[in-house]
Amino acid sequence: MPIKKGKKAKGKEKLESKRVKVSDIERAKANAALWEARCDLTESSRAEDREAARRLSQINQQLTALQHHTENNSIEIVAVLRNKHLQNEDKIKALEQQIQLEKTRASQEKENLAIQYTLKISELEEKFKNRSSEFDMIQEELKIINDFLKKKPQMEQELKNLKETLENADLGHKKTLARMEQKFFNNKVFLEKEVEQKIGVLAERAHNESIRQLDDASRSVFKENVRLNKALGYHIEKVEDLRKRNTALAEENNILSLHKKMRQDTSNVTISKLAAQRTTVSELRAKVFTLEQALASMVAEFELEKADIKQHAAVRSQAGGVELDKLQKLLSVRDRELGRVRRIARSVVEQRSDMEVHFHEALNQVKQEMLMHRQEAEVNHSRRMDEAEKGSQKKAKVNISEMTWEQRERVLRLLFAKMNSLTSKKPIHAPALTDSEGNRCSSSLGSEEEESHATFLTQEPVSRMSSIGNSSALPDLQII
């Protein structure tokens, strides 16, 4: 009996495990159906969101196009008015410049005529002065040449005298040098002989006295040595003096030879210069003759040109008076035209100022309206945020018409970025998941969507969208 009870218990356990397995399978099927229904709902809501976003983007594009159109029209009107004003100002300036040019032209022509004739007269006077100065220079050069010719025999005589003195000095120097050398040699031989004789005598005397008295001999030898040293020093000083004299005489000899060469070179140069100056004197005399003839002809031409210039100046002054009368009449006509143009320009400027006033008033009104809407939107947003923090308002529906244009644009950018990140990935039919696993998957999907780049309507990266607007900036939207 106990064995049968165990078998029955095992059979019951198997039935219970089968029932659990069947219930798990049914639960999994129910979960799969539920997830499929959720996916269908999300797909349908996603299609509706896309359609709504597309409509909003079209409206936004229409509004931006209208805004650009109105701005372009206003800019074109202002540009046309400004161009007209600038054209009128340019015309006025051009007319004023023409008047000034006519006045300056008339005065310049008058001045130019006077300057031209004065310049011609001054040029002729300068030519005359230059020719006269050249003539004076030639006369001075002729005087210098004549003086040089007068001084030439004296200079030649001085050169001859210098040559003779140099030669005599050279001979005297050579003779003195030979005499000094001979004297030095004789003195040297005499001194050497005398020193040798004294040394021999002293040696004999020292030898003889050294035998007699050693103490007296040492004293006398010491004294004699001192005397001989003094005599030797004196003779050495004389020899050094003679050597110095010899070197000084050799240097003087070299200097005199150099002076001799220099004098010879200078005499050769002066002779060549004299020959060249003789040729230049003959050339200059010929030039002086030709210049005197040219000067006489230039004086005659200058007188004729002076008379012609005076006649032309009288004729031009008469013609200039007639032209001045004509120009004064033209100036009066231009002044009248300029007054008329100024009146037209004043009226155009007044019209333009009225248009600018209206345009600025319209701009200020639009700016004030935009500021009012922005302030109202900021007040509503702060009120809703306060309510959300307090917890009094849960999952409040946000109306797009109540948002500002900047908030609408931010919401649309985030929406398109998330839609693009979702469409870029393939849909995967996952098995039934628990609530915790589903939350983890959705968080990982959200992080991947934030990392992907937007490619739907705006090319703005999702990271920037997420930094601009947080999850709190995307509540449930109520599209109207």
C-alpha positions as CSV (number, residue, x, y, z in Angstrom):
1,M,0.0,0.0,0.0
2,P,2.7,2.6,0.7
3,I,4.2,1.8,-2.7
4,K,1.0,2.7,-4.5
5,K,0.7,6.0,-2.6
6,G,4.1,7.1,-3.9
7,K,3.1,6.4,-7.5
8,K,-0.1,8.4,-7.2
9,A,1.9,11.4,-5.8
10,K,4.3,11.3,-8.7
11,G,1.4,11.2,-11.2
12,K,-0.1,14.3,-9.5
13,E,3.2,16.2,-9.7
14,K,3.5,15.4,-13.4
15,L,0.0,16.7,-14.1
16,E,0.6,19.8,-12.2
17,S,3.9,20.5,-14.0
18,K,2.1,20.0,-17.4
19,R,-0.6,22.4,-16.3
20,V,2.1,25.0,-15.3
21,K,3.8,24.6,-18.7
22,V,0.5,25.1,-20.5
23,S,-0.3,28.2,-18.4
24,D,3.2,29.6,-19.2
25,I,2.7,29.0,-22.9
26,E,-0.7,30.7,-22.8
27,R,0.8,33.6,-20.8
28,A,3.6,33.9,-23.4
29,K,1.1,33.9,-26.2
30,A,-0.9,36.6,-24.4
31,N,2.2,38.7,-23.8
32,A,3.2,38.4,-27.5
33,A,-0.3,39.4,-28.6
34,L,-0.2,42.3,-26.2
35,W,3.2,43.4,-27.5
36,E,1.9,43.1,-31.0
37,A,-1.1,45.3,-30.1
38,R,1.3,47.8,-28.5
39,C,3.5,47.9,-31.6
40,D,0.5,48.5,-33.8
41,L,-0.7,51.3,-31.5
42,T,2.8,52.9,-31.5
43,E,3.0,52.5,-35.3
44,S,-0.4,54.2,-35.8
45,S,0.5,57.0,-33.3
46,R,3.9,57.3,-35.0
47,A,2.2,57.8,-38.4
48,E,-0.2,60.4,-36.9
49,D,2.8,62.2,-35.3
50,R,4.6,62.2,-38.7
51,E,1.6,63.6,-40.4
52,A,1.2,66.3,-37.7
53,A,4.9,67.1,-37.9
54,R,4.7,67.4,-41.7
55,R,1.8,69.7,-41.4
56,L,3.5,71.8,-38.8
57,S,6.7,72.0,-41.0
58,Q,4.6,73.1,-44.0
59,I,2.9,75.8,-41.9
60,N,6.3,76.9,-40.5
61,Q,7.8,77.0,-44.1
62,Q,4.8,79.1,-45.3
63,L,5.2,81.5,-42.4
64,T,9.0,81.8,-42.9
65,A,8.4,82.4,-46.6
66,L,5.9,85.1,-45.8
67,Q,8.3,86.7,-43.4
68,H,11.1,86.6,-45.9
69,H,8.8,88.0,-48.6
70,T,7.8,90.9,-46.5
71,E,11.3,91.6,-45.4
72,N,12.6,91.4,-49.0
73,N,9.8,93.8,-50.1
74,S,10.6,96.3,-47.3
75,I,14.4,96.0,-48.1
76,E,13.7,96.5,-51.8
77,I,11.6,99.6,-51.1
78,V,14.2,101.1,-48.8
79,A,17.0,100.3,-51.4
80,V,15.0,101.9,-54.2
81,L,14.4,105.0,-52.2
82,R,18.0,105.1,-51.1
83,N,19.2,104.6,-54.7
84,K,17.0,107.4,-55.9
85,H,18.3,109.7,-53.2
86,L,21.9,108.7,-54.0
87,Q,21.3,109.3,-57.7
88,N,19.8,112.7,-57.0
89,E,22.8,113.6,-54.8
90,D,25.2,112.3,-57.4
91,K,23.5,114.5,-60.0
92,I,23.7,117.5,-57.7
93,K,27.3,116.8,-57.0
94,A,28.0,116.3,-60.7
95,L,26.4,119.6,-61.6
96,E,28.3,121.5,-58.9
97,Q,31.5,119.9,-60.0
98,Q,30.8,120.9,-63.6
99,I,30.2,124.5,-62.5
100,Q,33.4,124.4,-60.4
101,L,35.3,122.9,-63.4
102,E,34.1,125.6,-65.7
103,K,35.1,128.3,-63.3
104,T,38.5,126.7,-62.6
105,R,39.0,126.0,-66.3
106,A,38.5,129.6,-67.2
107,S,40.8,130.8,-64.5
108,Q,43.4,128.1,-65.3
109,E,43.4,129.0,-69.0
110,K,44.0,132.6,-68.0
111,E,46.8,131.6,-65.6
112,N,48.3,129.1,-68.1
113,L,48.6,131.7,-70.8
114,A,50.4,134.0,-68.4
115,I,52.5,131.2,-67.1
116,Q,53.4,130.0,-70.6
117,Y,54.7,133.3,-71.8
118,T,56.5,134.1,-68.5
119,L,58.1,130.6,-68.7
120,K,59.2,131.2,-72.3
121,I,60.7,134.6,-71.3
122,S,62.4,133.1,-68.3
123,E,63.8,130.2,-70.4
124,L,65.2,132.6,-72.9
125,E,66.8,134.7,-70.1
126,E,68.2,131.5,-68.6
127,K,69.7,130.5,-71.9
128,F,71.2,133.9,-72.3
129,K,72.6,133.7,-68.7
130,N,74.0,130.2,-69.3
131,R,75.7,131.2,-72.5
132,S,77.2,134.3,-70.8
133,S,78.3,132.2,-67.8
134,E,79.9,129.7,-70.2
135,F,81.6,132.5,-72.0
136,D,82.9,133.9,-68.6
137,M,84.2,130.4,-67.6
138,I,86.0,130.0,-70.9
139,Q,87.6,133.4,-70.4
140,E,88.7,132.5,-66.8
141,E,90.1,129.2,-68.1
142,L,92.0,131.1,-70.8
143,K,93.4,133.4,-68.1
144,I,94.5,130.4,-66.0
145,I,96.2,128.9,-69.1
146,N,98.0,132.1,-69.9
147,D,99.2,132.4,-66.2
148,F,100.4,128.8,-66.4
149,L,102.3,129.5,-69.6
150,K,104.0,132.5,-68.0
151,K,104.9,130.4,-64.9
152,K,106.0,127.4,-67.0
153,P,109.7,128.4,-67.5
154,Q,110.0,129.3,-63.8
155,M,108.6,125.9,-62.8
156,E,110.9,124.1,-65.2
157,Q,113.9,126.0,-63.7
158,E,112.7,125.0,-60.2
159,L,112.4,121.4,-61.2
160,K,116.0,121.5,-62.6
161,N,117.2,123.1,-59.4
162,L,115.4,120.4,-57.3
163,K,117.0,117.7,-59.4
164,E,120.5,119.2,-59.0
165,T,120.0,119.6,-55.2
166,L,118.8,116.0,-54.9
167,E,121.8,114.7,-56.9
168,N,124.2,116.8,-54.8
169,A,122.6,115.7,-51.5
170,D,122.8,112.1,-52.7
171,L,126.5,112.4,-53.5
172,G,127.2,114.1,-50.2
173,H,125.2,111.4,-48.3
174,K,127.2,108.7,-50.0
175,K,130.5,110.4,-49.2
176,T,129.7,110.9,-45.6
177,L,128.4,107.4,-45.3
178,A,131.7,106.0,-46.7
179,R,133.7,108.3,-44.4
180,M,131.8,107.3,-41.4
181,E,132.2,103.6,-42.3
182,Q,135.9,104.0,-42.7
183,K,136.2,105.9,-39.5
184,F,134.2,103.3,-37.6
185,F,136.3,100.5,-39.0
186,N,139.6,102.4,-38.1
187,N,138.4,103.1,-34.6
188,K,137.3,99.5,-34.2
189,V,140.7,98.2,-35.2
190,F,142.6,100.8,-33.1
191,L,140.5,100.0,-30.0
192,E,140.9,96.2,-30.5
193,K,144.7,96.6,-30.7
194,E,144.8,98.9,-27.7
195,V,142.7,96.5,-25.7
196,E,144.9,93.6,-26.7
197,Q,148.1,95.6,-25.8
198,K,146.6,96.6,-22.4
199,I,145.4,93.1,-21.7
200,G,148.9,91.8,-22.5
201,V,150.7,94.4,-20.4
202,L,148.3,93.8,-17.5
203,A,148.7,90.1,-17.8
204,E,152.5,90.4,-17.6
205,R,152.3,92.9,-14.7
206,A,149.9,90.7,-12.9
207,H,152.1,87.7,-13.4
208,N,155.2,89.5,-12.1
209,E,153.5,91.0,-9.1
210,S,151.6,87.9,-8.3
211,I,154.9,86.3,-7.6
212,R,155.9,89.1,-5.3
213,Q,152.9,90.0,-3.3
214,L,149.7,88.1,-3.5
215,D,147.6,90.6,-1.5
216,D,148.8,93.7,-3.3
217,A,148.4,91.9,-6.6
218,S,144.7,91.0,-6.0
219,R,143.9,94.6,-5.1
220,S,145.6,96.1,-8.1
221,V,144.1,93.5,-10.4
222,F,140.6,94.3,-9.1
223,K,141.2,98.1,-9.7
224,E,142.6,97.4,-13.1
225,N,139.6,95.2,-14.0
226,V,137.3,98.0,-12.9
227,R,139.1,100.5,-15.1
228,L,139.1,98.2,-18.0
229,N,135.4,97.5,-17.6
230,K,134.7,101.2,-17.7
231,A,136.9,101.6,-20.8
232,L,135.2,98.7,-22.4
233,G,131.7,100.1,-21.7
234,Y,132.8,103.5,-23.1
235,H,134.0,101.8,-26.3
236,I,130.8,99.7,-26.6
237,E,128.7,102.9,-26.3
238,K,130.7,104.5,-29.0
239,V,130.3,101.5,-31.2
240,E,126.5,101.6,-30.6
241,D,126.3,105.3,-31.4
242,L,128.2,104.6,-34.6
243,R,125.7,101.8,-35.5
244,K,122.7,104.1,-34.8
245,R,124.2,106.8,-36.9
246,N,124.8,104.3,-39.7
247,T,121.1,103.2,-39.6
248,A,119.9,106.8,-39.5
249,L,122.0,107.7,-42.5
250,A,120.7,104.6,-44.3
251,E,117.1,105.6,-43.6
252,E,117.9,109.2,-44.8
253,N,119.4,107.8,-47.9
254,N,116.2,105.7,-48.6
255,I,114.0,108.8,-47.9
256,L,116.1,110.9,-50.3
257,S,115.9,108.3,-53.0
258,L,112.1,108.1,-52.6
259,H,111.9,111.9,-52.8
260,K,114.0,111.8,-55.9
261,K,111.6,109.3,-57.5
262,M,108.6,111.3,-56.5
263,R,110.1,114.5,-58.0
264,Q,110.9,112.7,-61.2
265,D,107.3,111.4,-61.4
266,T,105.8,114.8,-60.6
267,S,108.0,116.4,-63.3
268,N,106.9,113.9,-65.8
269,V,103.2,114.5,-64.8
270,T,103.6,118.2,-65.1
271,I,105.2,117.9,-68.5
272,S,102.3,115.7,-69.8
273,K,99.8,118.1,-68.3
274,L,101.5,121.0,-70.1
275,A,101.2,119.2,-73.4
276,A,97.5,118.4,-72.7
277,Q,96.8,122.0,-71.7
278,R,98.4,123.3,-74.8
279,T,96.0,121.2,-76.9
280,T,93.0,122.3,-74.7
281,V,93.9,125.9,-75.1
282,S,93.8,125.7,-78.8
283,E,90.4,123.8,-78.6
284,L,89.0,126.4,-76.2
285,R,90.0,129.3,-78.4
286,A,88.2,127.7,-81.3
287,K,85.1,127.1,-79.0
288,V,85.2,130.8,-77.8
289,F,85.1,132.0,-81.4
290,T,82.1,129.7,-82.2
291,L,80.3,130.6,-79.0
292,E,80.7,134.3,-79.7
293,Q,79.0,133.9,-83.0
294,A,76.2,131.7,-81.5
295,L,75.7,134.3,-78.8
296,A,75.2,137.1,-81.3
297,S,72.7,135.0,-83.2
298,M,70.8,134.0,-80.0
299,V,70.5,137.6,-78.9
300,A,68.9,138.5,-82.3
301,E,66.5,135.5,-82.0
302,F,65.6,136.4,-78.4
303,E,64.6,139.9,-79.4
304,L,62.4,138.6,-82.3
305,E,60.7,136.0,-80.1
306,K,60.1,138.6,-77.4
307,A,58.2,140.8,-79.9
308,D,56.2,137.8,-81.2
309,I,55.2,136.7,-77.6
310,K,54.0,140.2,-76.8
311,Q,51.7,140.2,-79.9
312,H,50.3,136.7,-79.1
313,A,49.7,137.7,-75.4
314,A,47.6,140.7,-76.5
315,V,45.5,138.6,-78.9
316,R,45.0,135.8,-76.3
317,S,43.9,138.2,-73.6
318,Q,41.2,139.6,-76.0
319,A,40.0,136.0,-76.8
320,G,40.0,135.1,-73.1
321,G,37.7,138.1,-72.3
322,V,35.1,136.8,-74.8
323,E,35.3,133.3,-73.4
324,L,34.8,134.6,-69.9
325,D,31.6,136.3,-70.9
326,K,30.3,133.1,-72.4
327,L,31.2,131.1,-69.3
328,Q,29.5,133.5,-67.0
329,K,26.3,133.1,-69.1
330,L,26.6,129.3,-68.8
331,L,27.2,129.6,-65.1
332,S,23.9,131.5,-64.6
333,V,22.0,128.8,-66.6
334,R,23.6,126.1,-64.6
335,D,22.8,127.8,-61.3
336,R,19.1,127.9,-62.3
337,E,19.1,124.2,-63.2
338,L,20.9,123.5,-59.9
339,G,18.2,125.3,-57.9
340,R,15.5,123.3,-59.7
341,V,17.3,120.0,-58.9
342,R,17.7,121.0,-55.3
343,R,14.0,121.6,-54.9
344,I,13.3,118.1,-56.5
345,A,15.8,116.5,-54.2
346,R,14.3,118.2,-51.1
347,S,10.8,116.8,-52.0
348,V,12.3,113.3,-52.6
349,V,14.1,113.5,-49.2
350,E,10.8,114.5,-47.4
351,Q,8.9,111.6,-49.1
352,R,11.7,109.2,-48.1
353,S,11.7,110.4,-44.5
354,D,7.9,109.8,-44.3
355,M,8.3,106.3,-45.7
356,E,11.1,105.6,-43.2
357,V,9.0,106.9,-40.3
358,H,6.1,104.5,-41.3
359,F,8.5,101.6,-41.7
360,H,10.1,102.1,-38.3
361,E,6.7,102.5,-36.7
362,A,5.6,99.1,-38.2
363,L,8.8,97.5,-37.1
364,N,8.5,98.8,-33.5
365,Q,4.9,97.6,-33.4
366,V,5.9,94.1,-34.6
367,K,8.8,94.0,-32.1
368,Q,6.4,95.0,-29.2
369,E,3.9,92.3,-30.2
370,M,6.7,89.7,-30.3
371,L,7.9,90.8,-26.9
372,M,4.4,90.6,-25.5
373,H,3.9,87.1,-26.8
374,R,7.3,86.0,-25.5
375,Q,6.6,87.4,-22.0
376,E,3.2,85.7,-21.9
377,A,4.7,82.4,-23.0
378,E,7.4,82.7,-20.4
379,V,4.8,83.4,-17.7
380,N,2.7,80.4,-18.7
381,H,5.8,78.2,-18.9
382,S,7.0,79.3,-15.4
383,R,3.5,78.7,-14.0
384,R,3.3,75.2,-15.5
385,M,6.8,74.4,-14.2
386,D,5.8,75.5,-10.7
387,E,2.6,73.4,-10.8
388,A,4.7,70.4,-12.1
389,E,7.2,70.8,-9.2
390,K,4.4,71.0,-6.7
391,G,2.7,67.8,-8.1
392,S,-0.6,69.4,-8.5
393,Q,-0.6,68.9,-12.3
394,K,0.1,65.4,-13.5
395,K,0.7,64.7,-17.2
396,A,-0.7,68.0,-18.3
397,K,-1.6,68.4,-21.9
398,V,0.5,71.0,-23.7
399,N,-1.2,73.1,-26.5
400,I,1.2,73.9,-29.4
401,S,-0.7,77.1,-30.2
402,E,0.3,78.4,-26.7
403,M,4.0,77.7,-27.3
404,T,6.5,80.3,-28.7
405,W,8.1,79.9,-32.1
406,E,11.4,78.9,-30.5
407,Q,9.8,76.2,-28.3
408,R,7.8,74.9,-31.3
409,E,11.0,74.7,-33.4
410,R,12.9,72.9,-30.6
411,V,10.0,70.3,-30.1
412,L,9.9,69.7,-33.9
413,R,13.6,69.2,-34.1
414,L,13.7,66.7,-31.3
415,L,10.7,64.9,-32.7
416,F,12.2,64.6,-36.2
417,A,15.6,63.5,-34.7
418,K,13.9,60.7,-32.7
419,M,11.8,59.6,-35.7
420,N,14.9,59.4,-37.9
421,S,16.8,57.4,-35.3
422,L,13.9,55.0,-35.1
423,T,13.4,54.6,-38.9
424,S,17.2,54.0,-39.4
425,K,16.9,50.8,-37.3
426,K,15.1,47.6,-38.5
427,P,12.2,46.5,-36.4
428,I,12.9,43.4,-34.3
429,H,10.0,41.2,-33.0
430,A,11.3,40.4,-29.5
431,P,9.8,37.7,-27.3
432,A,7.6,38.6,-24.4
433,L,9.4,40.4,-21.7
434,T,8.8,41.3,-18.2
435,D,8.2,44.9,-17.1
436,S,11.7,45.4,-15.7
437,E,13.4,43.9,-18.9
438,G,11.1,46.1,-21.1
439,N,12.1,49.2,-19.2
440,R,15.8,48.3,-19.6
441,C,15.4,47.8,-23.3
442,S,13.5,51.0,-23.8
443,S,16.2,52.9,-21.8
444,S,18.9,51.4,-24.1
445,L,16.9,52.2,-27.2
446,G,16.5,55.8,-26.0
447,S,20.3,56.1,-25.4
448,E,21.0,54.7,-28.9
449,E,18.5,57.2,-30.4
450,E,20.2,60.0,-28.6
451,E,23.6,59.0,-30.1
452,S,22.4,58.8,-33.7
453,H,22.2,61.8,-36.1
454,A,19.0,63.4,-37.4
455,T,18.4,63.0,-41.1
456,F,14.7,63.7,-41.6
457,L,14.0,67.4,-42.1
458,T,16.7,69.2,-40.1
459,Q,20.4,68.1,-40.2
460,E,20.8,68.9,-36.5
461,P,22.6,66.2,-34.4
462,V,20.5,64.5,-31.8
463,S,23.2,65.2,-29.1
464,R,22.6,68.9,-29.6
465,M,18.8,68.4,-29.5
466,S,19.1,66.5,-26.3
467,S,21.3,69.3,-24.8
468,I,18.8,72.0,-25.9
469,G,15.7,70.3,-24.7
470,N,15.5,67.7,-21.9
471,S,12.9,65.0,-21.4
472,S,10.9,67.5,-19.4
473,A,10.6,69.7,-22.5
474,L,8.6,66.9,-24.3
475,P,5.3,66.5,-22.5
476,D,2.2,65.0,-24.1
477,L,1.3,67.2,-27.0
478,Q,-2.2,68.1,-27.9
479,I,-2.3,69.1,-31.6
480,I,-5.1,71.5,-32.6
